[in-house]
């Protein structure tokens, strides 16, 4: 650690202590070593939606939870495409899959313990999947195909019959109703991470997170303000069991704090008072950061789609012409300016880098005259609409832009701005009033196109809470096509072409108004080893790669 940092740290310690952001590590700390130690502070513009492996479904939450709760399988801790490879986590090996693709057999590693010393058991996996349904998680849609899941949800069974476990041998058998070409990927998501039966089944665990199985444990939470991650004292039991693909922590403590001022975060990183900011610098600060701090700033690739959702079940957006009009009116380049040039324009569901992506344009524009013409033809009786967005600076600008476009078209649009940490749970709750249209984005959960259709557009997944089908899309023939395709392997002949056709079929119905694919960023203090840090394609920044620089 440099002398300059020691002086800076002594000068800043009093102010930072009040915020829980003190990050003055040991001068002997060495980046790249699991014994390096030290404390790190991270800022987020919006706090995670949940600190709960079965419920969290935001980038902020997954960044924290990936290195806290380990599933039976996991994803490699590598940058780029290598990071999308599924590898054994708490399971000894990859699953043994039956010839018909309906039965998966795994064995839990022996001798592992949660952070509180409780043994990790095979039956904890069953408990986690049942809990997924009990808390009405948005991730439950991926596991509905397990035999007996529907009976369990309906209250006809006390457990999910398609999951059998043996705590003595560690054996776990999962039976599916149909073959599923994504199920190995799904076993690598935190939704399926085992948790002990002490974790409440009937409520979210944000304020009292379950014991950890990963390199970090969460030792305190003051939602939506701050949380603290510290080394898991029992992680050695996971390492000793042979879970070599689960990366160890390289720092002792990470303090995560919500900070609604993007500009203050940028200044904090520039001055080394903040070690890492999750969100990219605002457009007005981005050129400065790129020019002055290129040694600790870079753009990162991500596979995502930004879009405006429209409630297809209620006026005025139950009319196809109205939805088409919105697609004609949107100007992706205007929105790109909000992102400081980090947004590649699009007008489709699947993003570049996702199997099945084939570029097309159905609604060439921006063409406000065409939009007004279609709206006039539709002549909706209800033109008073609410536009939803959250309070992050760029999201507010996106919402204001969208409101203005809708008003130019002839609507009477009002803007509803709510806190980012509750935004998606609010618009995903069917009881929330005035859910007409608004901002959303989707970052890939796993490298398969089903991830962009099943949770977002399948009619069966209009969930009462934690829904991600914000447009309330329900097109049975396209749902059926989804179900047919997911039974195949993505490498089977013609499957990617079929997903490309599915993308276009949904956009012919104008279920969304997509407008861009975002580049993310990594911006760090000079205390951290910038060369070792990386952004994972699924879980964004890998906190296990945080290490103090030499």
LINNORWO-V364551 format. One record per residue. N is the residue number from 1. RES is the residue in three letters. PSI is psi in whole degrees, -180 to 180 (999 if undefined). Layout:
n: {N	N}
res: {RES	RES}
psi: {PSI	PSI}
This chain:
n: {1	2	3	4	5	6	7	8	9	10	11	12	13	14	15	16	17	18	19	20	21	22	23	24	25	26	27	28	29	30	31	32	33	34	35	36	37	38	39	40	41	42	43	44	45	46	47	48	49	50	51	52	53	54	55	56	57	58	59	60	61	62	63	64	65	66	67	68	69	70	71	72	73	74	75	76	77	78	79	80	81	82	83	84	85	86	87	88	89	90	91	92	93	94	95	96	97	98	99	100	101	102	103	104	105	106	107	108	109	110	111	112	113	114	115	116	117	118	119	120	121	122	123	124	125	126	127	128	129	130	131	132	133	134	135	136	137	138	139	140	141	142	143	144	145	146	147	148	149	150	151	152	153	154	155	156	157	158	159	160	161	162	163	164	165	166	167	168	169	170	171	172	173	174	175	176	177	178	179	180	181	182	183	184	185	186	187	188	189	190	191	192	193	194	195	196	197	198	199	200	201	202	203	204	205	206	207	208	209	210	211	212	213	214	215	216	217	218	219	220	221	222	223	224	225	226	227	228	229	230	231	232	233	234	235	236	237	238	239	240	241	242	243	244	245	246	247	248	249	250	251	252	253	254	255	256	257	258	259	260	261	262	263	264	265	266	267	268	269	270	271	272	273	274	275	276	277	278	279	280	281	282	283	284	285	286	287	288	289	290	291	292	293	294	295	296	297	298	299	300	301	302	303	304	305	306	307	308	309	310	311	312	313	314	315	316	317	318	319	320	321	322	323	324	325	326	327	328	329	330	331	332	333	334	335	336	337	338	339	340	341	342	343	344	345	346	347	348	349	350	351	352	353	354	355	356	357	358	359	360	361	362	363	364	365	366	367	368	369	370	371	372	373	374	375	376	377	378	379	380	381	382	383	384	385	386	387	388	389	390	391	392	393	394	395	396	397	398	399	400	401	402	403	404	405	406	407	408	409	410	411	412	413	414	415	416	417	418	419	420	421	422	423	424	425	426	427	428	429	430	431	432	433	434	435	436	437	438	439	440	441	442	443	444	445	446	447	448	449	450	451	452	453	454	455	456	457	458	459	460	461	462	463	464	465	466	467	468	469	470	471	472	473	474	475	476	477	478	479	480	481	482	483	484	485	486	487	488	489	490	491	492	493	494	495	496	497	498	499	500	501	502	503	504	505	506	507	508	509	510	511	512	513	514	515	516	517	518	519	520	521	522	523	524	525	526	527	528	529	530	531	532	533	534	535	536	537	538	539	540	541	542	543	544	545	546	547	548	549	550}
res: {UNK	UNK	UNK	UNK	UNK	UNK	UNK	UNK	UNK	UNK	UNK	UNK	UNK	UNK	UNK	UNK	UNK	UNK	UNK	UNK	UNK	UNK	UNK	UNK	UNK	UNK	UNK	UNK	UNK	UNK	UNK	UNK	UNK	UNK	UNK	UNK	UNK	UNK	UNK	UNK	UNK	UNK	UNK	UNK	UNK	UNK	UNK	UNK	UNK	UNK	UNK	UNK	UNK	UNK	UNK	UNK	UNK	UNK	UNK	UNK	UNK	UNK	UNK	UNK	UNK	UNK	UNK	UNK	UNK	UNK	UNK	UNK	UNK	UNK	UNK	UNK	UNK	UNK	UNK	UNK	UNK	UNK	UNK	UNK	UNK	UNK	UNK	UNK	UNK	UNK	UNK	UNK	UNK	UNK	UNK	UNK	UNK	UNK	UNK	UNK	UNK	UNK	UNK	UNK	UNK	UNK	UNK	UNK	UNK	UNK	UNK	UNK	UNK	UNK	UNK	UNK	UNK	UNK	UNK	UNK	UNK	UNK	UNK	UNK	UNK	UNK	UNK	UNK	UNK	UNK	UNK	UNK	UNK	UNK	UNK	UNK	UNK	UNK	UNK	UNK	UNK	UNK	UNK	UNK	UNK	UNK	UNK	UNK	UNK	UNK	UNK	UNK	UNK	UNK	UNK	UNK	UNK	UNK	UNK	UNK	UNK	UNK	UNK	UNK	UNK	UNK	UNK	UNK	UNK	UNK	UNK	UNK	UNK	UNK	UNK	UNK	UNK	UNK	UNK	UNK	UNK	UNK	UNK	UNK	UNK	UNK	UNK	UNK	UNK	UNK	UNK	UNK	UNK	UNK	UNK	UNK	UNK	UNK	UNK	UNK	UNK	UNK	UNK	UNK	UNK	UNK	UNK	UNK	UNK	UNK	UNK	UNK	UNK	UNK	UNK	UNK	UNK	UNK	UNK	UNK	UNK	UNK	UNK	UNK	UNK	UNK	UNK	UNK	UNK	UNK	UNK	UNK	UNK	UNK	UNK	UNK	UNK	UNK	UNK	UNK	UNK	UNK	UNK	UNK	UNK	UNK	UNK	UNK	UNK	UNK	UNK	UNK	UNK	UNK	UNK	UNK	UNK	UNK	UNK	UNK	UNK	UNK	UNK	UNK	UNK	UNK	UNK	UNK	UNK	UNK	UNK	UNK	UNK	UNK	UNK	UNK	UNK	UNK	UNK	UNK	UNK	UNK	UNK	UNK	UNK	UNK	UNK	UNK	UNK	UNK	UNK	UNK	UNK	UNK	UNK	UNK	UNK	UNK	UNK	UNK	UNK	UNK	UNK	UNK	UNK	UNK	UNK	UNK	UNK	UNK	UNK	UNK	UNK	UNK	UNK	UNK	UNK	UNK	UNK	UNK	UNK	UNK	UNK	UNK	UNK	UNK	UNK	UNK	UNK	UNK	UNK	UNK	UNK	UNK	UNK	UNK	UNK	UNK	UNK	UNK	UNK	UNK	UNK	UNK	UNK	UNK	UNK	UNK	UNK	UNK	UNK	UNK	UNK	UNK	UNK	UNK	UNK	UNK	UNK	UNK	UNK	UNK	UNK	UNK	UNK	UNK	UNK	UNK	UNK	UNK	UNK	UNK	UNK	UNK	UNK	UNK	UNK	UNK	UNK	UNK	UNK	UNK	UNK	UNK	UNK	UNK	UNK	UNK	UNK	UNK	UNK	UNK	UNK	UNK	UNK	UNK	UNK	UNK	UNK	UNK	UNK	UNK	UNK	UNK	UNK	UNK	UNK	UNK	UNK	UNK	UNK	UNK	UNK	UNK	UNK	UNK	UNK	UNK	UNK	UNK	UNK	UNK	UNK	UNK	UNK	UNK	UNK	UNK	UNK	UNK	UNK	UNK	UNK	UNK	UNK	UNK	UNK	UNK	UNK	UNK	UNK	UNK	UNK	UNK	UNK	UNK	UNK	UNK	UNK	UNK	UNK	UNK	UNK	UNK	UNK	UNK	UNK	UNK	UNK	UNK	UNK	UNK	UNK	UNK	UNK	UNK	UNK	UNK	UNK	UNK	UNK	UNK	UNK	UNK	UNK	UNK	UNK	UNK	UNK	UNK	UNK	UNK	UNK	UNK	UNK	UNK	UNK	UNK	UNK	UNK	UNK	UNK	UNK	UNK	UNK	UNK	UNK	UNK	UNK	UNK	UNK	UNK	UNK	UNK	UNK	UNK	UNK	UNK	UNK	UNK	UNK	UNK	UNK	UNK	UNK	UNK	UNK	UNK	UNK	UNK	UNK	UNK	UNK	UNK	UNK	UNK	UNK	UNK	UNK	UNK	UNK	UNK	UNK	UNK	UNK	UNK	UNK	UNK	UNK	UNK	UNK	UNK	UNK	UNK	UNK	UNK	UNK	UNK	UNK	UNK}
psi: {138	155	-36	-39	-38	-43	-45	-42	-42	-36	-28	-9	-38	-47	-40	-29	-37	-26	0	27	16	130	49	98	172	136	-14	4	142	122	144	-6	135	-15	13	-44	-169	164	145	145	142	140	145	142	-33	135	154	147	-45	148	70	119	-28	-11	-34	135	39	160	-44	-42	-43	-33	-41	-43	-22	-39	17	-44	118	125	-179	-42	164	-175	146	143	76	152	159	-158	-29	-31	-11	6	128	133	165	139	-101	-15	151	-34	177	156	148	120	132	162	-32	1	13	-12	129	129	130	164	125	139	148	153	4	151	149	170	-22	5	-6	133	140	124	156	-39	-16	-27	-45	-45	-41	-44	-40	-42	-35	-42	-37	-38	7	51	146	-22	-10	-24	-25	-18	11	-21	0	134	130	-7	-42	-38	-38	-45	-37	-4	14	-10	150	-15	171	109	-25	-1	119	141	159	108	-22	-44	-18	6	138	126	131	126	133	151	-37	158	147	112	-4	-3	-34	-41	-43	-32	-12	1	152	-21	-36	10	129	142	152	155	-11	-14	125	135	-22	5	162	152	20	-47	-13	72	148	159	152	153	-4	-172	-25	151	154	113	-19	148	130	75	140	42	-54	158	158	129	132	163	136	115	-17	7	-24	-30	-32	-42	-46	-25	-6	15	67	-21	-9	108	143	160	149	-4	161	-30	139	121	122	126	137	133	112	-10	107	-41	-40	-36	-45	-48	-39	-41	-42	-40	7	24	-19	135	-34	134	129	-43	150	153	143	159	-35	-14	-14	-46	-39	-46	-45	-38	-39	-21	39	-17	-9	26	140	155	145	140	146	154	104	166	131	138	164	128	154	131	101	-6	-7	149	147	-5	7	-5	123	-41	-34	-42	-39	-39	-42	-42	-38	-33	-28	137	100	-31	-36	-39	-32	-35	-32	-33	5	29	11	7	116	130	148	165	35	174	-55	137	163	142	-12	130	134	-8	124	122	138	166	117	-26	76	137	-159	139	86	-34	-43	-40	-45	-37	-47	-38	-39	-40	-40	-38	60	143	-26	110	4	108	155	129	124	139	174	-179	10	143	-47	-33	-37	-41	-38	-46	-41	-39	-47	-43	-44	-43	-45	-39	-38	-33	-27	5	164	88	132	148	129	113	124	167	138	-32	-18	5	-54	-33	-29	-49	-14	8	119	-20	-7	128	158	37	81	-55	164	-172	144	168	165	123	135	138	-37	158	65	137	-22	-27	-24	-3	-51	-54	-22	-27	-4	129	-28	-14	31	76	153	-33	156	28	148	-1	71	-27	-3	43	137	89	94	-41	-31	-31	-44	-39	-41	-47	-33	-44	-37	-18	-13	167	144	-22	-8	149	129	-7	-44	-35	-39	-37	-36	-40	-35	-42	-50	-36	-41	-40	-22	-26	1	47	-25	174	83	150	-9	163	122	142	133	-179	158	121	121	158	164	4	-28	152	96	-36	-29	-29	149	160	121	143	-20	-40	13	-137	132	106	-20	-17	-5	127	144	140	155	999}
